[in-house]
Amino acid sequence: MITGSPFQQRAKLLWRGGNPTLASRYVAEESAIALTFGGSTNAVMMATPADLEDFGVGFALTEGIIDQADEIASIEIVESSLGVEVQMWLDGDRADELSARRRAMVGPVGCGLCGIESLEQASRTLPHVSSKATFCARDLLNAMSELEPLQELNQKTRGVHAAAFWQPDKGIGPVREDVGRHNALDKLAGALLRENLARAGGAILLTSRVSVEMVQKTARIGAPVLVAVSAPTSLAIQTADQAGVTLIAVARADGYEIFTHPDRLNFSDCSTVAA
């Protein structure tokens, strides 16, 4: 496990009411995290150095490198003066597939959509989320309001995103936080896969905006509903529609906006009690 804390206390000069005052505040840690498979680096991300096993497994899932946690034969966290390596070794078949994928690369890859080798893969075919689960609209609203107190790192720093998983009969389960919204969702994906939680009956909760990558990751996770506090992009809406994901955004205290597959929502005065 990585040593240290995901946050630090830093000195500052506070200017309020016209008077400068020496003070301090907690700030989120941000480190270079290299995700490697079979000894080769797949991506380097700037991320919060916490829940890194979840991060590695979740990244592998949402990037289509694995489908199941046991397809990673081993995982090790290695620290250095430059950052942290999440070293993963895949089982035989998955290792061969990744090697073939790397040989097909035609040039260096930047990290807008990480780990892709072509424009075609940027709009890669996603698994269709065919879950027949239905949800009470008000329960999802309540779930979003219950998320903030569970964001322990953000309570200290006010500088990180969160991704959480909610189920009607259990309430909010895993919560993962990171300076990067994609990283937070990958960490959640890894936690769900490693804990073998059934994803088809729950919803992903996000404290960020919804770009296409967030929808793609949700589809790979297999969750039928995605709820976010900020607005989606047009491509995110299109992708959610095609992937069978119910996309809910602009969640506020009095309601939210549903962009795709509203048939999963029950708008009557229903309620569920979390276990």
GULOLUM-577871 format. One record per residue (C-alpha): residue in three letters; x, y, z. Coordinates in nm, 2 decimals, decimal comma, m for minus. Example, Ala and Ser with C-alpha at 12.3 -4.5 7.8 and 13.67 -1.06 7.14 Angstrom:
<pt code="ALA" x="1,23" y="m0,45" z="0,78"/>
<pt code="SER" x="1,37" y="m0,11" z="0,71"/>
END
This chain:
<pt code="MET" x="0,00" y="0,00" z="0,00"/>
<pt code="ILE" x="0,11" y="0,35" z="m0,07"/>
<pt code="THR" x="0,24" y="0,54" z="0,23"/>
<pt code="GLY" x="0,14" y="0,89" z="0,33"/>
<pt code="SER" x="m0,19" y="1,07" z="0,31"/>
<pt code="PRO" x="m0,42" y="1,17" z="0,02"/>
<pt code="PHE" x="m0,41" y="1,53" z="0,15"/>
<pt code="GLN" x="m0,16" y="1,77" z="0,30"/>
<pt code="GLN" x="m0,18" y="2,08" z="0,52"/>
<pt code="ARG" x="m0,04" y="2,39" z="0,35"/>
<pt code="ALA" x="0,03" y="2,74" z="0,48"/>
<pt code="LYS" x="m0,16" y="3,03" z="0,32"/>
<pt code="LEU" x="m0,22" y="3,40" z="0,35"/>
<pt code="LEU" x="m0,59" y="3,45" z="0,40"/>
<pt code="TRP" x="m0,74" y="3,78" z="0,29"/>
<pt code="ARG" x="m1,09" y="3,84" z="0,42"/>
<pt code="GLY" x="m1,26" y="4,16" z="0,52"/>
<pt code="GLY" x="m0,95" y="4,36" z="0,40"/>
<pt code="ASN" x="m0,71" y="4,20" z="0,65"/>
<pt code="PRO" x="m0,44" y="3,95" z="0,55"/>
<pt code="THR" x="m0,40" y="3,67" z="0,81"/>
<pt code="LEU" x="m0,16" y="3,37" z="0,82"/>
<pt code="ALA" x="m0,35" y="3,05" z="0,81"/>
<pt code="SER" x="m0,35" y="2,70" z="0,66"/>
<pt code="ARG" x="m0,58" y="2,46" z="0,48"/>
<pt code="TYR" x="m0,59" y="2,10" z="0,38"/>
<pt code="VAL" x="m0,53" y="2,04" z="0,01"/>
<pt code="ALA" x="m0,57" y="1,72" z="m0,20"/>
<pt code="GLU" x="m0,25" y="1,53" z="m0,29"/>
<pt code="GLU" x="m0,18" y="1,49" z="m0,66"/>
<pt code="SER" x="0,08" y="1,25" z="m0,79"/>
<pt code="ALA" x="0,18" y="1,09" z="m1,12"/>
<pt code="ILE" x="0,03" y="0,74" z="m1,13"/>
<pt code="ALA" x="0,16" y="0,50" z="m1,40"/>
<pt code="LEU" x="m0,07" y="0,21" z="m1,49"/>
<pt code="THR" x="0,14" y="m0,08" z="m1,62"/>
<pt code="PHE" x="0,05" y="m0,41" z="m1,76"/>
<pt code="GLY" x="0,31" y="m0,69" z="m1,80"/>
<pt code="GLY" x="0,59" y="m0,44" z="m1,74"/>
<pt code="SER" x="0,48" y="m0,19" z="m2,00"/>
<pt code="THR" x="0,32" y="0,15" z="m1,92"/>
<pt code="ASN" x="m0,03" y="0,19" z="m2,06"/>
<pt code="ALA" x="m0,11" y="0,53" z="m1,92"/>
<pt code="VAL" x="0,03" y="0,79" z="m1,67"/>
<pt code="MET" x="m0,24" y="0,98" z="m1,49"/>
<pt code="MET" x="m0,23" y="1,27" z="m1,24"/>
<pt code="ALA" x="m0,44" y="1,13" z="m0,96"/>
<pt code="THR" x="m0,49" y="1,12" z="m0,58"/>
<pt code="PRO" x="m0,27" y="0,85" z="m0,44"/>
<pt code="ALA" x="m0,54" y="0,65" z="m0,26"/>
<pt code="ASP" x="m0,74" y="0,33" z="m0,35"/>
<pt code="LEU" x="m0,48" y="0,26" z="m0,62"/>
<pt code="GLU" x="m0,56" y="m0,11" z="m0,65"/>
<pt code="ASP" x="m0,92" y="m0,01" z="m0,72"/>
<pt code="PHE" x="m0,79" y="0,25" z="m0,97"/>
<pt code="GLY" x="m0,58" y="m0,01" z="m1,16"/>
<pt code="VAL" x="m0,86" y="m0,27" z="m1,18"/>
<pt code="GLY" x="m1,12" y="m0,01" z="m1,27"/>
<pt code="PHE" x="m0,90" y="0,14" z="m1,54"/>
<pt code="ALA" x="m0,85" y="m0,21" z="m1,69"/>
<pt code="LEU" x="m1,22" y="m0,27" z="m1,69"/>
<pt code="THR" x="m1,34" y="0,06" z="m1,83"/>
<pt code="GLU" x="m1,07" y="0,06" z="m2,10"/>
<pt code="GLY" x="m1,18" y="m0,29" z="m2,21"/>
<pt code="ILE" x="m0,86" y="m0,46" z="m2,10"/>
<pt code="ILE" x="m1,04" y="m0,70" z="m1,87"/>
<pt code="ASP" x="m1,40" y="m0,80" z="m1,80"/>
<pt code="GLN" x="m1,34" y="m0,97" z="m1,46"/>
<pt code="ALA" x="m1,12" y="m0,90" z="m1,17"/>
<pt code="ASP" x="m0,96" y="m1,25" z="m1,18"/>
<pt code="GLU" x="m0,82" y="m1,17" z="m1,52"/>
<pt code="ILE" x="m0,55" y="m0,97" z="m1,34"/>
<pt code="ALA" x="m0,31" y="m1,23" z="m1,21"/>
<pt code="SER" x="m0,14" y="m0,99" z="m0,97"/>
<pt code="ILE" x="m0,12" y="m0,63" z="m0,88"/>
<pt code="GLU" x="0,15" y="m0,44" z="m0,69"/>
<pt code="ILE" x="0,19" y="m0,07" z="m0,59"/>
<pt code="VAL" x="0,54" y="0,05" z="m0,62"/>
<pt code="GLU" x="0,65" y="0,40" z="m0,51"/>
<pt code="SER" x="0,94" y="0,60" z="m0,63"/>
<pt code="SER" x="1,06" y="0,96" z="m0,61"/>
<pt code="LEU" x="0,88" y="1,04" z="m0,94"/>
<pt code="GLY" x="0,54" y="0,90" z="m0,84"/>
<pt code="VAL" x="0,37" y="0,56" z="m0,81"/>
<pt code="GLU" x="0,34" y="0,26" z="m1,04"/>
<pt code="VAL" x="0,04" y="0,04" z="m1,03"/>
<pt code="GLN" x="0,19" y="m0,28" z="m1,17"/>
<pt code="MET" x="m0,05" y="m0,53" z="m1,31"/>
<pt code="TRP" x="0,01" y="m0,87" z="m1,46"/>
<pt code="LEU" x="m0,27" y="m1,02" z="m1,67"/>
<pt code="ASP" x="m0,36" y="m1,39" z="m1,72"/>
<pt code="GLY" x="m0,24" y="m1,56" z="m2,04"/>
<pt code="ASP" x="m0,53" y="m1,48" z="m2,28"/>
<pt code="ARG" x="m0,57" y="m1,12" z="m2,17"/>
<pt code="ALA" x="m0,20" y="m1,06" z="m2,18"/>
<pt code="ASP" x="m0,19" y="m1,19" z="m2,54"/>
<pt code="GLU" x="m0,48" y="m0,97" z="m2,64"/>
<pt code="LEU" x="m0,31" y="m0,66" z="m2,49"/>
<pt code="SER" x="0,02" y="m0,74" z="m2,67"/>
<pt code="ALA" x="m0,17" y="m0,76" z="m3,00"/>
<pt code="ARG" x="m0,34" y="m0,44" z="m2,93"/>
<pt code="ARG" x="m0,01" y="m0,27" z="m2,86"/>
<pt code="ARG" x="0,15" y="m0,40" z="m3,18"/>
<pt code="ALA" x="m0,14" y="m0,24" z="m3,38"/>
<pt code="MET" x="m0,05" y="0,10" z="m3,25"/>
<pt code="VAL" x="0,04" y="0,34" z="m3,54"/>
<pt code="GLY" x="0,18" y="0,63" z="m3,33"/>
<pt code="PRO" x="0,21" y="0,78" z="m2,98"/>
<pt code="VAL" x="m0,11" y="0,81" z="m2,78"/>
<pt code="GLY" x="m0,22" y="1,12" z="m2,58"/>
<pt code="CYS" x="m0,45" y="1,09" z="m2,29"/>
<pt code="GLY" x="m0,79" y="1,24" z="m2,37"/>
<pt code="LEU" x="m0,93" y="0,89" z="m2,40"/>
<pt code="CYS" x="m0,66" y="0,68" z="m2,25"/>
<pt code="GLY" x="m0,51" y="0,37" z="m2,40"/>
<pt code="ILE" x="m0,67" y="0,40" z="m2,74"/>
<pt code="GLU" x="m0,48" y="0,36" z="m3,07"/>
<pt code="SER" x="m0,72" y="0,50" z="m3,33"/>
<pt code="LEU" x="m1,00" y="0,74" z="m3,40"/>
<pt code="GLU" x="m1,23" y="0,44" z="m3,44"/>
<pt code="GLN" x="m1,16" y="0,33" z="m3,08"/>
<pt code="ALA" x="m1,26" y="0,67" z="m2,95"/>
<pt code="SER" x="m1,62" y="0,58" z="m3,04"/>
<pt code="ARG" x="m1,57" y="0,21" z="m2,98"/>
<pt code="THR" x="m1,87" y="m0,02" z="m2,95"/>
<pt code="LEU" x="m1,99" y="m0,05" z="m2,59"/>
<pt code="PRO" x="m2,18" y="m0,33" z="m2,42"/>
<pt code="HIS" x="m2,55" y="m0,26" z="m2,42"/>
<pt code="VAL" x="m2,69" y="m0,22" z="m2,07"/>
<pt code="SER" x="m3,01" y="m0,42" z="m2,08"/>
<pt code="SER" x="m3,10" y="m0,42" z="m1,71"/>
<pt code="LYS" x="m3,48" y="m0,42" z="m1,65"/>
<pt code="ALA" x="m3,44" y="m0,26" z="m1,31"/>
<pt code="THR" x="m3,66" y="0,03" z="m1,22"/>
<pt code="PHE" x="m3,60" y="0,31" z="m0,97"/>
<pt code="CYS" x="m3,81" y="0,56" z="m0,78"/>
<pt code="ALA" x="m3,72" y="0,91" z="m0,91"/>
<pt code="ARG" x="m3,73" y="1,06" z="m0,56"/>
<pt code="ASP" x="m3,50" y="0,79" z="m0,41"/>
<pt code="LEU" x="m3,23" y="0,88" z="m0,66"/>
<pt code="LEU" x="m3,28" y="1,25" z="m0,57"/>
<pt code="ASN" x="m3,24" y="1,16" z="m0,20"/>
<pt code="ALA" x="m2,93" y="0,95" z="m0,28"/>
<pt code="MET" x="m2,76" y="1,25" z="m0,43"/>
<pt code="SER" x="m2,83" y="1,46" z="m0,12"/>
<pt code="GLU" x="m2,68" y="1,18" z="0,10"/>
<pt code="LEU" x="m2,36" y="1,16" z="m0,09"/>
<pt code="GLU" x="m2,19" y="1,49" z="0,02"/>
<pt code="PRO" x="m2,14" y="1,38" z="0,39"/>
<pt code="LEU" x="m1,97" y="1,06" z="0,27"/>
<pt code="GLN" x="m1,71" y="1,25" z="0,07"/>
<pt code="GLU" x="m1,44" y="1,24" z="0,35"/>
<pt code="LEU" x="m1,16" y="1,38" z="0,14"/>
<pt code="ASN" x="m1,37" y="1,65" z="m0,01"/>
<pt code="GLN" x="m1,49" y="1,75" z="0,34"/>
<pt code="LYS" x="m1,13" y="1,83" z="0,42"/>
<pt code="THR" x="m1,01" y="1,98" z="0,09"/>
<pt code="ARG" x="m1,31" y="2,09" z="m0,11"/>
<pt code="GLY" x="m1,10" y="2,00" z="m0,41"/>
<pt code="VAL" x="m1,19" y="1,65" z="m0,53"/>
<pt code="HIS" x="m1,46" y="1,47" z="m0,73"/>
<pt code="ALA" x="m1,65" y="1,17" z="m0,61"/>
<pt code="ALA" x="m1,81" y="0,86" z="m0,77"/>
<pt code="ALA" x="m2,04" y="0,64" z="m0,57"/>
<pt code="PHE" x="m2,27" y="0,34" z="m0,62"/>
<pt code="TRP" x="m2,63" y="0,33" z="m0,49"/>
<pt code="GLN" x="m2,87" y="0,05" z="m0,46"/>
<pt code="PRO" x="m3,24" y="0,08" z="m0,37"/>
<pt code="ASP" x="m3,23" y="m0,18" z="m0,10"/>
<pt code="LYS" x="m2,88" y="m0,09" z="0,04"/>
<pt code="GLY" x="m2,83" y="0,28" z="m0,01"/>
<pt code="ILE" x="m2,49" y="0,42" z="m0,10"/>
<pt code="GLY" x="m2,21" y="0,16" z="m0,11"/>
<pt code="PRO" x="m1,86" y="0,23" z="m0,22"/>
<pt code="VAL" x="m1,75" y="0,59" z="m0,25"/>
<pt code="ARG" x="m1,43" y="0,68" z="m0,43"/>
<pt code="GLU" x="m1,27" y="1,03" z="m0,45"/>
<pt code="ASP" x="m1,00" y="1,18" z="m0,67"/>
<pt code="VAL" x="m0,88" y="1,51" z="m0,81"/>
<pt code="GLY" x="m0,98" y="1,37" z="m1,15"/>
<pt code="ARG" x="m1,34" y="1,28" z="m1,22"/>
<pt code="HIS" x="m1,24" y="1,00" z="m1,46"/>
<pt code="ASN" x="m1,01" y="0,86" z="m1,19"/>
<pt code="ALA" x="m1,28" y="0,87" z="m0,93"/>
<pt code="LEU" x="m1,51" y="0,67" z="m1,16"/>
<pt code="ASP" x="m1,23" y="0,42" z="m1,24"/>
<pt code="LYS" x="m1,16" y="0,37" z="m0,87"/>
<pt code="LEU" x="m1,53" y="0,30" z="m0,81"/>
<pt code="ALA" x="m1,54" y="0,06" z="m1,11"/>
<pt code="GLY" x="m1,25" y="m0,13" z="m0,95"/>
<pt code="ALA" x="m1,41" y="m0,14" z="m0,61"/>
<pt code="LEU" x="m1,73" y="m0,28" z="m0,76"/>
<pt code="LEU" x="m1,54" y="m0,55" z="m0,96"/>
<pt code="ARG" x="m1,31" y="m0,65" z="m0,67"/>
<pt code="GLU" x="m1,61" y="m0,67" z="m0,42"/>
<pt code="ASN" x="m1,81" y="m0,86" z="m0,68"/>
<pt code="LEU" x="m2,11" y="m0,63" z="m0,64"/>
<pt code="ALA" x="m2,40" y="m0,67" z="m0,87"/>
<pt code="ARG" x="m2,41" y="m0,36" z="m1,08"/>
<pt code="ALA" x="m2,72" y="m0,42" z="m1,29"/>
<pt code="GLY" x="m2,96" y="m0,31" z="m1,01"/>
<pt code="GLY" x="m2,79" y="0,02" z="m0,90"/>
<pt code="ALA" x="m2,69" y="0,37" z="m1,01"/>
<pt code="ILE" x="m2,37" y="0,56" z="m1,04"/>
<pt code="LEU" x="m2,36" y="0,89" z="m0,86"/>
<pt code="LEU" x="m2,12" y="1,16" z="m0,98"/>
<pt code="THR" x="m2,03" y="1,50" z="m0,84"/>
<pt code="SER" x="m1,90" y="1,62" z="m1,19"/>
<pt code="ARG" x="m2,01" y="1,70" z="m1,54"/>
<pt code="VAL" x="m2,09" y="1,42" z="m1,78"/>
<pt code="SER" x="m1,86" y="1,38" z="m2,08"/>
<pt code="VAL" x="m1,87" y="1,09" z="m2,32"/>
<pt code="GLU" x="m1,60" y="0,90" z="m2,13"/>
<pt code="MET" x="m1,80" y="0,90" z="m1,81"/>
<pt code="VAL" x="m2,09" y="0,73" z="m2,00"/>
<pt code="GLN" x="m1,86" y="0,49" z="m2,17"/>
<pt code="LYS" x="m1,71" y="0,39" z="m1,83"/>
<pt code="THR" x="m2,06" y="0,35" z="m1,68"/>
<pt code="ALA" x="m2,16" y="0,12" z="m1,97"/>
<pt code="ARG" x="m1,85" y="m0,09" z="m1,92"/>
<pt code="ILE" x="m1,94" y="m0,11" z="m1,54"/>
<pt code="GLY" x="m2,28" y="m0,23" z="m1,64"/>
<pt code="ALA" x="m2,48" y="0,01" z="m1,43"/>
<pt code="PRO" x="m2,82" y="0,11" z="m1,58"/>
<pt code="VAL" x="m2,84" y="0,46" z="m1,43"/>
<pt code="LEU" x="m2,60" y="0,75" z="m1,42"/>
<pt code="VAL" x="m2,68" y="1,06" z="m1,20"/>
<pt code="ALA" x="m2,46" y="1,37" z="m1,20"/>
<pt code="VAL" x="m2,47" y="1,72" z="m1,05"/>
<pt code="SER" x="m2,36" y="1,89" z="m1,37"/>
<pt code="ALA" x="m2,47" y="1,90" z="m1,74"/>
<pt code="PRO" x="m2,39" y="1,64" z="m2,00"/>
<pt code="THR" x="m2,24" y="1,70" z="m2,34"/>
<pt code="SER" x="m2,43" y="1,62" z="m2,66"/>
<pt code="LEU" x="m2,21" y="1,32" z="m2,73"/>
<pt code="ALA" x="m2,26" y="1,19" z="m2,38"/>
<pt code="ILE" x="m2,64" y="1,19" z="m2,44"/>
<pt code="GLN" x="m2,61" y="1,02" z="m2,77"/>
<pt code="THR" x="m2,38" y="0,75" z="m2,63"/>
<pt code="ALA" x="m2,60" y="0,69" z="m2,33"/>
<pt code="ASP" x="m2,90" y="0,65" z="m2,56"/>
<pt code="GLN" x="m2,71" y="0,39" z="m2,77"/>
<pt code="ALA" x="m2,57" y="0,21" z="m2,47"/>
<pt code="GLY" x="m2,90" y="0,18" z="m2,29"/>
<pt code="VAL" x="m2,79" y="0,40" z="m1,99"/>
<pt code="THR" x="m3,05" y="0,62" z="m1,82"/>
<pt code="LEU" x="m2,87" y="0,95" z="m1,81"/>
<pt code="ILE" x="m2,98" y="1,19" z="m1,53"/>
<pt code="ALA" x="m2,79" y="1,52" z="m1,49"/>
<pt code="VAL" x="m2,82" y="1,87" z="m1,34"/>
<pt code="ALA" x="m2,93" y="1,71" z="m1,01"/>
<pt code="ARG" x="m3,04" y="1,98" z="m0,76"/>
<pt code="ALA" x="m3,23" y="1,98" z="m0,43"/>
<pt code="ASP" x="m3,56" y="2,01" z="m0,61"/>
<pt code="GLY" x="m3,51" y="1,77" z="m0,90"/>
<pt code="TYR" x="m3,30" y="1,68" z="m1,20"/>
<pt code="GLU" x="m3,31" y="1,64" z="m1,58"/>
<pt code="ILE" x="m3,35" y="1,30" z="m1,75"/>
<pt code="PHE" x="m3,20" y="1,28" z="m2,10"/>
<pt code="THR" x="m3,22" y="0,91" z="m2,20"/>
<pt code="HIS" x="m3,43" y="0,60" z="m2,11"/>
<pt code="PRO" x="m3,67" y="0,76" z="m1,86"/>
<pt code="ASP" x="m3,87" y="0,43" z="m1,86"/>
<pt code="ARG" x="m3,65" y="0,31" z="m1,58"/>
<pt code="LEU" x="m3,79" y="0,58" z="m1,35"/>
<pt code="ASN" x="m4,11" y="0,56" z="m1,14"/>
<pt code="PHE" x="m4,24" y="0,92" z="m1,08"/>
<pt code="SER" x="m4,51" y="0,82" z="m0,83"/>
<pt code="ASP" x="m4,49" y="0,90" z="m0,46"/>
<pt code="CYS" x="m4,28" y="0,59" z="m0,39"/>
<pt code="SER" x="m4,01" y="0,53" z="m0,13"/>
<pt code="THR" x="m3,76" y="0,27" z="m0,04"/>
<pt code="VAL" x="m3,57" y="0,22" z="0,29"/>
<pt code="ALA" x="m3,20" y="0,15" z="0,26"/>
<pt code="ALA" x="m3,08" y="m0,15" z="0,45"/>
END
